[in-house]
């Protein structure tokens, strides 16, 4: 039974890999108030730069509707010393 299910799985993978998905490069145009001066999220702390970076990077934490700290990429954290969070 296990051999048959493995054989079926291999057949499905082979069939799916035989199909090719055509992807063409396209241009994404974004309108904003000005030009982004850097793509480094730590380089500048201004409204325009934060707007551009906020659409490309997700932080470890975020804010809820009531503006309390909430997890984003981080699922949990704890303070191990006064200046260290893990």
HTML snippet that shows the backbone in 3Dmol.js (N, CA, C, O; Angstrom):
<script src="https://3Dmol.org/build/3Dmol-min.js"></script>
<div id="view" style="width:600px;height:400px;position:relative"></div>
<script>
const pdb = `
ATOM      1  N   UNK A   1       0.825  -1.197   0.000  1.00  0.00           N
ATOM      2  CA  UNK A   1       0.000   0.000   0.000  1.00  0.00           C
ATOM      3  C   UNK A   1       0.868   1.259   0.000  1.00  0.00           C
ATOM      4  O   UNK A   1       0.609   2.206  -0.743  1.00  0.00           O
ATOM      5  N   UNK A   2       1.903   1.252   0.847  1.00  0.00           N
ATOM      6  CA  UNK A   2       2.771   2.420   0.924  1.00  0.00           C
ATOM      7  C   UNK A   2       3.514   2.625  -0.395  1.00  0.00           C
ATOM      8  O   UNK A   2       3.725   3.759  -0.824  1.00  0.00           O
ATOM      9  N   UNK A   3       3.912   1.515  -1.041  1.00  0.00           N
ATOM     10  CA  UNK A   3       4.607   1.618  -2.319  1.00  0.00           C
ATOM     11  C   UNK A   3       3.710   2.270  -3.363  1.00  0.00           C
ATOM     12  O   UNK A   3       4.171   3.099  -4.149  1.00  0.00           O
ATOM     13  N   UNK A   4       2.441   1.903  -3.376  1.00  0.00           N
ATOM     14  CA  UNK A   4       1.508   2.467  -4.357  1.00  0.00           C
ATOM     15  C   UNK A   4       1.295   3.960  -4.122  1.00  0.00           C
ATOM     16  O   UNK A   4       1.233   4.739  -5.073  1.00  0.00           O
ATOM     17  N   UNK A   5       1.181   4.358  -2.856  1.00  0.00           N
ATOM     18  CA  UNK A   5       0.981   5.783  -2.573  1.00  0.00           C
ATOM     19  C   UNK A   5       2.236   6.584  -2.912  1.00  0.00           C
ATOM     20  O   UNK A   5       2.138   7.709  -3.401  1.00  0.00           O
ATOM     21  N   UNK A   6       3.412   6.014  -2.656  1.00  0.00           N
ATOM     22  CA  UNK A   6       4.659   6.694  -3.030  1.00  0.00           C
ATOM     23  C   UNK A   6       4.788   6.802  -4.540  1.00  0.00           C
ATOM     24  O   UNK A   6       5.218   7.831  -5.061  1.00  0.00           O
ATOM     25  N   UNK A   7       4.416   5.735  -5.243  1.00  0.00           N
ATOM     26  CA  UNK A   7       4.467   5.749  -6.699  1.00  0.00           C
ATOM     27  C   UNK A   7       3.510   6.789  -7.261  1.00  0.00           C
ATOM     28  O   UNK A   7       3.843   7.496  -8.212  1.00  0.00           O
ATOM     29  N   UNK A   8       2.325   6.882  -6.676  1.00  0.00           N
ATOM     30  CA  UNK A   8       1.352   7.887  -7.102  1.00  0.00           C
ATOM     31  C   UNK A   8       1.890   9.297  -6.849  1.00  0.00           C
ATOM     32  O   UNK A   8       1.739  10.181  -7.691  1.00  0.00           O
ATOM     33  N   UNK A   9       2.512   9.503  -5.697  1.00  0.00           N
ATOM     34  CA  UNK A   9       3.072  10.819  -5.379  1.00  0.00           C
ATOM     35  C   UNK A   9       4.170  11.197  -6.366  1.00  0.00           C
ATOM     36  O   UNK A   9       4.229  12.343  -6.812  1.00  0.00           O
ATOM     37  N   UNK A  10       5.032  10.259  -6.711  1.00  0.00           N
ATOM     38  CA  UNK A  10       6.095  10.528  -7.684  1.00  0.00           C
ATOM     39  C   UNK A  10       5.497  10.838  -9.046  1.00  0.00           C
ATOM     40  O   UNK A  10       5.978  11.729  -9.745  1.00  0.00           O
ATOM     41  N   UNK A  11       4.454  10.113  -9.430  1.00  0.00           N
ATOM     42  CA  UNK A  11       3.804  10.358 -10.722  1.00  0.00           C
ATOM     43  C   UNK A  11       3.188  11.750 -10.769  1.00  0.00           C
ATOM     44  O   UNK A  11       3.281  12.436 -11.786  1.00  0.00           O
ATOM     45  N   UNK A  12       2.561  12.169  -9.675  1.00  0.00           N
ATOM     46  CA  UNK A  12       1.954  13.502  -9.619  1.00  0.00           C
ATOM     47  C   UNK A  12       3.032  14.577  -9.705  1.00  0.00           C
ATOM     48  O   UNK A  12       2.870  15.558 -10.429  1.00  0.00           O
ATOM     49  N   UNK A  13       4.118  14.403  -8.981  1.00  0.00           N
ATOM     50  CA  UNK A  13       5.210  15.381  -9.019  1.00  0.00           C
ATOM     51  C   UNK A  13       5.800  15.465 -10.423  1.00  0.00           C
ATOM     52  O   UNK A  13       6.076  16.560 -10.913  1.00  0.00           O
ATOM     53  N   UNK A  14       5.992  14.337 -11.062  1.00  0.00           N
ATOM     54  CA  UNK A  14       6.528  14.342 -12.432  1.00  0.00           C
ATOM     55  C   UNK A  14       5.566  15.027 -13.396  1.00  0.00           C
ATOM     56  O   UNK A  14       5.990  15.785 -14.269  1.00  0.00           O
ATOM     57  N   UNK A  15       4.278  14.760 -13.238  1.00  0.00           N
ATOM     58  CA  UNK A  15       3.295  15.381 -14.127  1.00  0.00           C
ATOM     59  C   UNK A  15       3.259  16.891 -13.930  1.00  0.00           C
ATOM     60  O   UNK A  15       3.168  17.642 -14.901  1.00  0.00           O
ATOM     61  N   UNK A  16       3.330  17.337 -12.684  1.00  0.00           N
ATOM     62  CA  UNK A  16       3.303  18.775 -12.417  1.00  0.00           C
ATOM     63  C   UNK A  16       4.586  19.459 -12.874  1.00  0.00           C
ATOM     64  O   UNK A  16       4.550  20.597 -13.341  1.00  0.00           O
ATOM     65  N   UNK A  17       5.710  18.777 -12.742  1.00  0.00           N
ATOM     66  CA  UNK A  17       6.961  19.402 -13.162  1.00  0.00           C
ATOM     67  C   UNK A  17       7.087  19.435 -14.681  1.00  0.00           C
ATOM     68  O   UNK A  17       7.855  20.228 -15.225  1.00  0.00           O
ATOM     69  N   UNK A  18       6.338  18.578 -15.365  1.00  0.00           N
ATOM     70  CA  UNK A  18       6.385  18.575 -16.828  1.00  0.00           C
ATOM     71  C   UNK A  18       5.676  19.788 -17.407  1.00  0.00           C
ATOM     72  O   UNK A  18       6.002  20.241 -18.504  1.00  0.00           O
ATOM     73  N   UNK A  19       4.712  20.311 -16.672  1.00  0.00           N
ATOM     74  CA  UNK A  19       4.018  21.513 -17.149  1.00  0.00           C
ATOM     75  C   UNK A  19       4.869  22.716 -16.796  1.00  0.00           C
ATOM     76  O   UNK A  19       5.432  22.790 -15.703  1.00  0.00           O
ATOM     77  N   UNK A  20       4.960  23.630 -17.697  1.00  0.00           N
ATOM     78  CA  UNK A  20       5.756  24.827 -17.430  1.00  0.00           C
ATOM     79  C   UNK A  20       4.832  26.033 -17.368  1.00  0.00           C
ATOM     80  O   UNK A  20       3.890  26.166 -18.149  1.00  0.00           O
ATOM     81  N   UNK A  21       5.121  26.874 -16.450  1.00  0.00           N
ATOM     82  CA  UNK A  21       4.360  28.100 -16.293  1.00  0.00           C
ATOM     83  C   UNK A  21       5.177  29.233 -16.901  1.00  0.00           C
ATOM     84  O   UNK A  21       6.320  29.464 -16.506  1.00  0.00           O
ATOM     85  N   UNK A  22       4.602  29.920 -17.839  1.00  0.00           N
ATOM     86  CA  UNK A  22       5.300  31.013 -18.498  1.00  0.00           C
ATOM     87  C   UNK A  22       5.118  32.271 -17.663  1.00  0.00           C
ATOM     88  O   UNK A  22       3.998  32.717 -17.418  1.00  0.00           O
ATOM     89  N   UNK A  23       6.222  32.823 -17.239  1.00  0.00           N
ATOM     90  CA  UNK A  23       6.199  34.053 -16.461  1.00  0.00           C
ATOM     91  C   UNK A  23       7.009  35.086 -17.228  1.00  0.00           C
ATOM     92  O   UNK A  23       8.169  34.855 -17.569  1.00  0.00           O
ATOM     93  N   UNK A  24       6.401  36.196 -17.487  1.00  0.00           N
ATOM     94  CA  UNK A  24       7.129  37.248 -18.186  1.00  0.00           C
ATOM     95  C   UNK A  24       7.399  38.395 -17.218  1.00  0.00           C
ATOM     96  O   UNK A  24       6.570  38.717 -16.367  1.00  0.00           O
ATOM     97  N   UNK A  25       8.544  38.989 -17.360  1.00  0.00           N
ATOM     98  CA  UNK A  25       8.903  40.123 -16.517  1.00  0.00           C
ATOM     99  C   UNK A  25       8.047  41.322 -16.896  1.00  0.00           C
ATOM    100  O   UNK A  25       7.854  41.623 -18.074  1.00  0.00           O
ATOM    101  N   UNK A  26       7.545  41.988 -15.888  1.00  0.00           N
ATOM    102  CA  UNK A  26       6.731  43.170 -16.111  1.00  0.00           C
ATOM    103  C   UNK A  26       7.241  44.286 -15.214  1.00  0.00           C
ATOM    104  O   UNK A  26       7.962  44.045 -14.245  1.00  0.00           O
ATOM    105  N   UNK A  27       6.863  45.480 -15.545  1.00  0.00           N
ATOM    106  CA  UNK A  27       7.285  46.644 -14.780  1.00  0.00           C
ATOM    107  C   UNK A  27       6.194  47.031 -13.796  1.00  0.00           C
ATOM    108  O   UNK A  27       5.021  47.124 -14.156  1.00  0.00           O
ATOM    109  N   UNK A  28       6.589  47.252 -12.557  1.00  0.00           N
ATOM    110  CA  UNK A  28       5.672  47.733 -11.533  1.00  0.00           C
ATOM    111  C   UNK A  28       5.962  49.211 -11.320  1.00  0.00           C
ATOM    112  O   UNK A  28       7.078  49.587 -10.960  1.00  0.00           O
ATOM    113  N   UNK A  29       4.971  50.032 -11.539  1.00  0.00           N
ATOM    114  CA  UNK A  29       5.133  51.479 -11.346  1.00  0.00           C
ATOM    115  C   UNK A  29       4.349  51.897 -10.106  1.00  0.00           C
ATOM    116  O   UNK A  29       3.185  51.538  -9.931  1.00  0.00           O
ATOM    117  N   UNK A  30       5.014  52.659  -9.260  1.00  0.00           N
ATOM    118  CA  UNK A  30       4.409  53.118  -8.014  1.00  0.00           C
ATOM    119  C   UNK A  30       4.497  54.632  -7.977  1.00  0.00           C
ATOM    120  O   UNK A  30       5.562  55.205  -8.208  1.00  0.00           O
ATOM    121  N   UNK A  31       3.382  55.275  -7.688  1.00  0.00           N
ATOM    122  CA  UNK A  31       3.372  56.736  -7.575  1.00  0.00           C
ATOM    123  C   UNK A  31       3.453  57.124  -6.103  1.00  0.00           C
ATOM    124  O   UNK A  31       2.756  56.555  -5.263  1.00  0.00           O
ATOM    125  N   UNK A  32       4.292  58.077  -5.803  1.00  0.00           N
ATOM    126  CA  UNK A  32       4.423  58.583  -4.441  1.00  0.00           C
ATOM    127  C   UNK A  32       4.779  60.061  -4.519  1.00  0.00           C
ATOM    128  O   UNK A  32       4.854  60.626  -5.610  1.00  0.00           O
ATOM    129  N   UNK A  33       4.995  60.679  -3.383  1.00  0.00           N
ATOM    130  CA  UNK A  33       5.244  62.115  -3.324  1.00  0.00           C
ATOM    131  C   UNK A  33       6.593  62.512  -3.905  1.00  0.00           C
ATOM    132  O   UNK A  33       6.776  63.660  -4.308  1.00  0.00           O
ATOM    133  N   UNK A  34       7.521  61.598  -3.954  1.00  0.00           N
ATOM    134  CA  UNK A  34       8.863  61.903  -4.439  1.00  0.00           C
ATOM    135  C   UNK A  34       9.633  60.623  -4.671  1.00  0.00           C
ATOM    136  O   UNK A  34       9.053  59.538  -4.708  1.00  0.00           O
ATOM    137  N   UNK A  35      10.930  60.748  -4.826  1.00  0.00           N
ATOM    138  CA  UNK A  35      11.779  59.587  -5.066  1.00  0.00           C
ATOM    139  C   UNK A  35      12.307  59.036  -3.749  1.00  0.00           C
ATOM    140  O   UNK A  35      12.639  59.787  -2.831  1.00  0.00           O
ATOM    141  N   UNK A  36      12.377  57.722  -3.675  1.00  0.00           N
ATOM    142  CA  UNK A  36      13.009  57.091  -2.523  1.00  0.00           C
ATOM    143  C   UNK A  36      14.515  57.279  -2.657  1.00  0.00           C
ATOM    144  O   UNK A  36      15.088  57.006  -3.712  1.00  0.00           O
ATOM    145  N   UNK A  37      15.142  57.736  -1.609  1.00  0.00           N
ATOM    146  CA  UNK A  37      16.578  57.999  -1.662  1.00  0.00           C
ATOM    147  C   UNK A  37      17.405  56.742  -1.433  1.00  0.00           C
ATOM    148  O   UNK A  37      18.577  56.693  -1.807  1.00  0.00           O
ATOM    149  N   UNK A  38      16.802  55.723  -0.818  1.00  0.00           N
ATOM    150  CA  UNK A  38      17.519  54.487  -0.538  1.00  0.00           C
ATOM    151  C   UNK A  38      16.508  53.359  -0.372  1.00  0.00           C
ATOM    152  O   UNK A  38      15.363  53.601   0.010  1.00  0.00           O
ATOM    153  N   UNK A  39      16.922  52.144  -0.654  1.00  0.00           N
ATOM    154  CA  UNK A  39      16.085  50.977  -0.404  1.00  0.00           C
ATOM    155  C   UNK A  39      16.455  50.312   0.916  1.00  0.00           C
ATOM    156  O   UNK A  39      15.877  49.289   1.282  1.00  0.00           O
ATOM    157  N   UNK A  40      17.412  50.885   1.627  1.00  0.00           N
ATOM    158  CA  UNK A  40      17.825  50.378   2.929  1.00  0.00           C
ATOM    159  C   UNK A  40      16.815  50.846   3.971  1.00  0.00           C
ATOM    160  O   UNK A  40      16.655  52.053   4.151  1.00  0.00           O
ATOM    161  N   UNK A  41      16.128  49.938   4.664  1.00  0.00           N
ATOM    162  CA  UNK A  41      15.104  50.356   5.621  1.00  0.00           C
ATOM    163  C   UNK A  41      15.660  51.088   6.838  1.00  0.00           C
ATOM    164  O   UNK A  41      14.896  51.698   7.586  1.00  0.00           O
ATOM    165  N   UNK A  42      16.971  51.041   7.052  1.00  0.00           N
ATOM    166  CA  UNK A  42      17.566  51.705   8.209  1.00  0.00           C
ATOM    167  C   UNK A  42      18.271  53.002   7.855  1.00  0.00           C
ATOM    168  O   UNK A  42      18.865  53.634   8.728  1.00  0.00           O
ATOM    169  N   UNK A  43      18.220  53.412   6.603  1.00  0.00           N
ATOM    170  CA  UNK A  43      19.015  54.565   6.194  1.00  0.00           C
ATOM    171  C   UNK A  43      18.376  55.894   6.570  1.00  0.00           C
ATOM    172  O   UNK A  43      19.074  56.802   7.022  1.00  0.00           O
ATOM    173  N   UNK A  44      17.083  56.028   6.396  1.00  0.00           N
ATOM    174  CA  UNK A  44      16.412  57.301   6.641  1.00  0.00           C
ATOM    175  C   UNK A  44      15.159  57.090   7.475  1.00  0.00           C
ATOM    176  O   UNK A  44      14.564  56.012   7.454  1.00  0.00           O
ATOM    177  N   UNK A  45      14.765  58.111   8.198  1.00  0.00           N
ATOM    178  CA  UNK A  45      13.550  58.050   8.992  1.00  0.00           C
ATOM    179  C   UNK A  45      12.699  59.262   8.637  1.00  0.00           C
ATOM    180  O   UNK A  45      12.543  60.179   9.443  1.00  0.00           O
ATOM    181  N   UNK A  46      12.158  59.257   7.439  1.00  0.00           N
ATOM    182  CA  UNK A  46      11.288  60.333   7.003  1.00  0.00           C
ATOM    183  C   UNK A  46      10.021  59.728   6.414  1.00  0.00           C
ATOM    184  O   UNK A  46      10.004  58.550   6.057  1.00  0.00           O
ATOM    185  N   UNK A  47       8.980  60.510   6.312  1.00  0.00           N
ATOM    186  CA  UNK A  47       7.675  60.003   5.914  1.00  0.00           C
ATOM    187  C   UNK A  47       7.698  59.302   4.565  1.00  0.00           C
ATOM    188  O   UNK A  47       7.160  58.201   4.443  1.00  0.00           O
ATOM    189  N   UNK A  48       8.299  59.901   3.559  1.00  0.00           N
ATOM    190  CA  UNK A  48       8.338  59.289   2.236  1.00  0.00           C
ATOM    191  C   UNK A  48       9.087  57.971   2.260  1.00  0.00           C
ATOM    192  O   UNK A  48       8.619  56.977   1.705  1.00  0.00           O
ATOM    193  N   UNK A  49      10.237  57.955   2.893  1.00  0.00           N
ATOM    194  CA  UNK A  49      11.035  56.730   2.942  1.00  0.00           C
ATOM    195  C   UNK A  49      10.303  55.636   3.712  1.00  0.00           C
ATOM    196  O   UNK A  49      10.337  54.474   3.307  1.00  0.00           O
ATOM    197  N   UNK A  50       9.647  55.983   4.806  1.00  0.00           N
ATOM    198  CA  UNK A  50       8.894  54.995   5.573  1.00  0.00           C
ATOM    199  C   UNK A  50       7.722  54.454   4.774  1.00  0.00           C
ATOM    200  O   UNK A  50       7.366  53.284   4.913  1.00  0.00           O
ATOM    201  N   UNK A  51       7.119  55.289   3.941  1.00  0.00           N
ATOM    202  CA  UNK A  51       6.023  54.850   3.082  1.00  0.00           C
ATOM    203  C   UNK A  51       6.505  53.824   2.065  1.00  0.00           C
ATOM    204  O   UNK A  51       5.854  52.798   1.865  1.00  0.00           O
ATOM    205  N   UNK A  52       7.625  54.086   1.429  1.00  0.00           N
ATOM    206  CA  UNK A  52       8.180  53.158   0.436  1.00  0.00           C
ATOM    207  C   UNK A  52       8.631  51.871   1.120  1.00  0.00           C
ATOM    208  O   UNK A  52       8.300  50.777   0.663  1.00  0.00           O
ATOM    209  N   UNK A  53       9.378  51.994   2.202  1.00  0.00           N
ATOM    210  CA  UNK A  53       9.890  50.812   2.898  1.00  0.00           C
ATOM    211  C   UNK A  53       8.770  49.973   3.495  1.00  0.00           C
ATOM    212  O   UNK A  53       8.873  48.747   3.537  1.00  0.00           O
ATOM    213  N   UNK A  54       7.707  50.613   3.955  1.00  0.00           N
ATOM    214  CA  UNK A  54       6.588  49.884   4.539  1.00  0.00           C
ATOM    215  C   UNK A  54       5.875  48.984   3.556  1.00  0.00           C
ATOM    216  O   UNK A  54       5.220  48.022   3.956  1.00  0.00           O
ATOM    217  N   UNK A  55       5.994  49.283   2.273  1.00  0.00           N
ATOM    218  CA  UNK A  55       5.391  48.437   1.252  1.00  0.00           C
ATOM    219  C   UNK A  55       6.317  47.320   0.790  1.00  0.00           C
ATOM    220  O   UNK A  55       5.896  46.446   0.032  1.00  0.00           O
ATOM    221  N   UNK A  56       7.578  47.333   1.235  1.00  0.00           N
ATOM    222  CA  UNK A  56       8.526  46.300   0.817  1.00  0.00           C
ATOM    223  C   UNK A  56       8.976  45.401   1.962  1.00  0.00           C
ATOM    224  O   UNK A  56       9.311  44.239   1.732  1.00  0.00           O
ATOM    225  N   UNK A  57       8.990  45.907   3.176  1.00  0.00           N
ATOM    226  CA  UNK A  57       9.502  45.159   4.312  1.00  0.00           C
ATOM    227  C   UNK A  57       8.424  45.039   5.374  1.00  0.00           C
ATOM    228  O   UNK A  57       7.624  45.954   5.565  1.00  0.00           O
ATOM    229  N   UNK A  58       8.407  43.902   6.065  1.00  0.00           N
ATOM    230  CA  UNK A  58       7.502  43.727   7.190  1.00  0.00           C
ATOM    231  C   UNK A  58       8.339  43.631   8.455  1.00  0.00           C
ATOM    232  O   UNK A  58       9.349  42.929   8.483  1.00  0.00           O
ATOM    233  N   UNK A  59       7.929  44.324   9.486  1.00  0.00           N
ATOM    234  CA  UNK A  59       8.678  44.339  10.730  1.00  0.00           C
ATOM    235  C   UNK A  59       8.416  43.121  11.592  1.00  0.00           C
ATOM    236  O   UNK A  59       7.523  42.325  11.305  1.00  0.00           O
ATOM    237  N   UNK A  60       9.201  42.981  12.650  1.00  0.00           N
ATOM    238  CA  UNK A  60       8.984  41.887  13.586  1.00  0.00           C
ATOM    239  C   UNK A  60       7.714  42.096  14.390  1.00  0.00           C
ATOM    240  O   UNK A  60       7.027  41.136  14.737  1.00  0.00           O
ATOM    241  N   UNK A  61       7.405  43.347  14.685  1.00  0.00           N
ATOM    242  CA  UNK A  61       6.189  43.666  15.427  1.00  0.00           C
ATOM    243  C   UNK A  61       5.408  44.738  14.688  1.00  0.00           C
ATOM    244  O   UNK A  61       5.921  45.397  13.784  1.00  0.00           O
ATOM    245  N   UNK A  62       4.173  44.893  15.088  1.00  0.00           N
ATOM    246  CA  UNK A  62       3.320  45.919  14.503  1.00  0.00           C
ATOM    247  C   UNK A  62       2.400  46.472  15.575  1.00  0.00           C
ATOM    248  O   UNK A  62       2.668  46.316  16.766  1.00  0.00           O
ATOM    249  N   UNK A  63       1.323  47.117  15.164  1.00  0.00           N
ATOM    250  CA  UNK A  63       0.364  47.695  16.104  1.00  0.00           C
ATOM    251  C   UNK A  63      -1.042  47.187  15.801  1.00  0.00           C
ATOM    252  O   UNK A  63      -1.410  47.011  14.639  1.00  0.00           O
ATOM    253  N   UNK A  64      -1.824  46.952  16.850  1.00  0.00           N
ATOM    254  CA  UNK A  64      -3.233  46.592  16.708  1.00  0.00           C
ATOM    255  C   UNK A  64      -4.061  47.832  16.421  1.00  0.00           C
ATOM    256  O   UNK A  64      -3.527  48.934  16.298  1.00  0.00           O
ATOM    257  N   UNK A  65      -5.378  47.644  16.316  1.00  0.00           N
ATOM    258  CA  UNK A  65      -6.268  48.786  16.085  1.00  0.00           C
ATOM    259  C   UNK A  65      -6.231  49.771  17.247  1.00  0.00           C
ATOM    260  O   UNK A  65      -6.413  50.973  17.055  1.00  0.00           O
ATOM    261  N   UNK A  66      -5.993  49.257  18.459  1.00  0.00           N
ATOM    262  CA  UNK A  66      -5.899  50.145  19.622  1.00  0.00           C
ATOM    263  C   UNK A  66      -4.456  50.587  19.887  1.00  0.00           C
ATOM    264  O   UNK A  66      -4.148  51.108  20.959  1.00  0.00           O
ATOM    265  N   UNK A  67      -3.576  50.374  18.904  1.00  0.00           N
ATOM    266  CA  UNK A  67      -2.172  50.798  18.918  1.00  0.00           C
ATOM    267  C   UNK A  67      -1.309  50.097  19.966  1.00  0.00           C
ATOM    268  O   UNK A  67      -0.249  50.605  20.332  1.00  0.00           O
ATOM    269  N   UNK A  68      -1.749  48.944  20.450  1.00  0.00           N
ATOM    270  CA  UNK A  68      -0.891  48.157  21.325  1.00  0.00           C
ATOM    271  C   UNK A  68       0.022  47.295  20.470  1.00  0.00           C
ATOM    272  O   UNK A  68      -0.305  46.968  19.329  1.00  0.00           O
ATOM    273  N   UNK A  69       1.168  46.931  21.031  1.00  0.00           N
ATOM    274  CA  UNK A  69       2.148  46.135  20.309  1.00  0.00           C
ATOM    275  C   UNK A  69       1.575  44.764  19.978  1.00  0.00           C
ATOM    276  O   UNK A  69       0.959  44.121  20.829  1.00  0.00           O
ATOM    277  N   UNK A  70       1.779  44.314  18.735  1.00  0.00           N
ATOM    278  CA  UNK A  70       1.252  43.031  18.279  1.00  0.00           C
ATOM    279  C   UNK A  70       2.306  42.322  17.439  1.00  0.00           C
ATOM    280  O   UNK A  70       3.155  42.979  16.837  1.00  0.00           O
ATOM    281  N   UNK A  71       2.269  41.001  17.388  1.00  0.00           N
ATOM    282  CA  UNK A  71       3.239  40.279  16.563  1.00  0.00           C
ATOM    283  C   UNK A  71       2.986  40.476  15.077  1.00  0.00           C
ATOM    284  O   UNK A  71       1.841  40.574  14.638  1.00  0.00           O
ATOM    285  N   UNK A  72       4.063  40.531  14.311  1.00  0.00           N
ATOM    286  CA  UNK A  72       3.966  40.552  12.845  1.00  0.00           C
ATOM    287  C   UNK A  72       4.759  39.341  12.356  1.00  0.00           C
ATOM    288  O   UNK A  72       4.195  38.251  12.252  1.00  0.00           O
ATOM    289  N   UNK A  73       6.035  39.497  12.057  1.00  0.00           N
ATOM    290  CA  UNK A  73       6.855  38.333  11.712  1.00  0.00           C
ATOM    291  C   UNK A  73       7.246  37.543  12.959  1.00  0.00           C
ATOM    292  O   UNK A  73       7.359  36.319  12.908  1.00  0.00           O
ATOM    293  N   UNK A  74       7.450  38.231  14.066  1.00  0.00           N
ATOM    294  CA  UNK A  74       7.764  37.544  15.318  1.00  0.00           C
ATOM    295  C   UNK A  74       6.477  36.973  15.892  1.00  0.00           C
ATOM    296  O   UNK A  74       5.460  37.666  15.942  1.00  0.00           O
ATOM    297  N   UNK A  75       6.507  35.736  16.319  1.00  0.00           N
ATOM    298  CA  UNK A  75       5.307  35.128  16.892  1.00  0.00           C
ATOM    299  C   UNK A  75       5.244  35.314  18.404  1.00  0.00           C
ATOM    300  O   UNK A  75       4.159  35.325  18.984  1.00  0.00           O
ATOM    301  N   UNK A  76       6.391  35.457  19.036  1.00  0.00           N
ATOM    302  CA  UNK A  76       6.422  35.697  20.479  1.00  0.00           C
ATOM    303  C   UNK A  76       7.771  36.308  20.832  1.00  0.00           C
ATOM    304  O   UNK A  76       8.709  36.271  20.035  1.00  0.00           O
ATOM    305  N   UNK A  77       7.859  36.867  22.025  1.00  0.00           N
ATOM    306  CA  UNK A  77       9.104  37.449  22.498  1.00  0.00           C
ATOM    307  C   UNK A  77       9.044  37.552  24.005  1.00  0.00           C
ATOM    308  O   UNK A  77       7.965  37.577  24.597  1.00  0.00           O
ATOM    309  N   UNK A  78      10.224  37.612  24.627  1.00  0.00           N
ATOM    310  CA  UNK A  78      10.307  37.812  26.070  1.00  0.00           C
ATOM    311  C   UNK A  78      11.552  38.616  26.369  1.00  0.00           C
ATOM    312  O   UNK A  78      12.528  38.581  25.619  1.00  0.00           O
ATOM    313  N   UNK A  79      11.509  39.336  27.463  1.00  0.00           N
ATOM    314  CA  UNK A  79      12.635  40.168  27.868  1.00  0.00           C
ATOM    315  C   UNK A  79      13.525  39.342  28.784  1.00  0.00           C
ATOM    316  O   UNK A  79      13.095  38.920  29.858  1.00  0.00           O
ATOM    317  N   UNK A  80      14.773  39.109  28.360  1.00  0.00           N
ATOM    318  CA  UNK A  80      15.696  38.299  29.152  1.00  0.00           C
ATOM    319  C   UNK A  80      16.573  39.136  30.072  1.00  0.00           C
ATOM    320  O   UNK A  80      17.097  38.624  31.061  1.00  0.00           O
ATOM    321  N   UNK A  81      16.738  40.405  29.760  1.00  0.00           N
ATOM    322  CA  UNK A  81      17.455  41.348  30.618  1.00  0.00           C
ATOM    323  C   UNK A  81      16.928  42.738  30.271  1.00  0.00           C
ATOM    324  O   UNK A  81      16.162  42.875  29.318  1.00  0.00           O
ATOM    325  N   UNK A  82      17.315  43.764  31.013  1.00  0.00           N
ATOM    326  CA  UNK A  82      16.742  45.089  30.763  1.00  0.00           C
ATOM    327  C   UNK A  82      16.885  45.598  29.327  1.00  0.00           C
ATOM    328  O   UNK A  82      16.036  46.354  28.856  1.00  0.00           O
ATOM    329  N   UNK A  83      17.936  45.198  28.636  1.00  0.00           N
ATOM    330  CA  UNK A  83      18.158  45.691  27.274  1.00  0.00           C
ATOM    331  C   UNK A  83      18.112  44.600  26.210  1.00  0.00           C
ATOM    332  O   UNK A  83      18.462  44.853  25.057  1.00  0.00           O
ATOM    333  N   UNK A  84      17.689  43.393  26.574  1.00  0.00           N
ATOM    334  CA  UNK A  84      17.706  42.274  25.626  1.00  0.00           C
ATOM    335  C   UNK A  84      16.326  41.640  25.543  1.00  0.00           C
ATOM    336  O   UNK A  84      15.715  41.291  26.554  1.00  0.00           O
ATOM    337  N   UNK A  85      15.855  41.502  24.310  1.00  0.00           N
ATOM    338  CA  UNK A  85      14.593  40.808  24.049  1.00  0.00           C
ATOM    339  C   UNK A  85      14.906  39.598  23.183  1.00  0.00           C
ATOM    340  O   UNK A  85      15.733  39.674  22.275  1.00  0.00           O
ATOM    341  N   UNK A  86      14.251  38.494  23.462  1.00  0.00           N
ATOM    342  CA  UNK A  86      14.468  37.288  22.669  1.00  0.00           C
ATOM    343  C   UNK A  86      13.133  36.717  22.255  1.00  0.00           C
ATOM    344  O   UNK A  86      13.083  35.693  21.575  1.00  0.00           O
TER     345      UNK A  86
END
`;
const viewer = $3Dmol.createViewer("view");
viewer.addModel(pdb, "pdb");
viewer.setStyle({}, {cartoon: {color: "spectrum"}});
viewer.zoomTo();
viewer.render();
</script>
